[in-house]
């Protein structure tokens, strides 16, 4: 299988490493020459592409891909104009390529921060985060067969929640966790390829939602980090993002069904 990862950051690198290990050929874009060199050393064919710049020099002309994975982020600092420009350039870049199947890594941050169980179609578009929706809709308009994976908080391996709260007052401990282990992202992509998924939108989070406080305490003990100084209960939002559609349609069982297993 020939795979292209556009915006090969932390998640993309884990996915790419596993694909290469299984004998697949992987191409990637990243935003710096240093990162491109690191990816080359992992066995990828890599080029620099920064979609915040007016001109993109990356060129995969002549290559035909079985799968294109788009992992270009949208941060809380990005304005609507920045997102519009970035994804317009990204869309134009993708339109020059040949691929059979495509996946975009979105975020469950697209949903409001409310106490509710949330499926992919719970909210109307006007209730969703405008910047994240703009990224999704720009790509889906250009590529109707695009699959969108709305990822929860990303953990696994060197990403350990407890390390960020050592000796601090944790303000989010009594919120419910909507997290996913990077191992499951890899597994879900493979399940989508096997099912020939087209035009699907899935929430990608563990089916179990413990309090973040419990995740921090368990990971601190497991990985040898100090505990927070205290947990504040000022925010007890019970936002529960459901992966039921994904599990049913892809017949997928999570390797890590709970963040307490990370």
Buried (B, 14 or more C-beta within 10 A) or exposed (E): BBBBBBBBBBBBBBBBBBBBEEEBBBBBBBBEEEBBEBBEEBBBBBBBBBBEEEEBEBEBEEBEBBBBBBBBEBEEEBEEEBBBBBBEBBBEBBEEBEBBBBBBBBBBBBBBEEEBEBBBEBBEEEEBBEBBBBBBBBBBEBBEEBBBBBBBBBBBEEBBBBBEBEEEEBBBBBBBBBBBBBBBBBBBBBBBBEEEBBEBBBBBBBBBBBBBBBBBBBBBEEEEBEBBEEBEEEEEBEBBBBBEBBBEBBEBEBEBBBBBBB
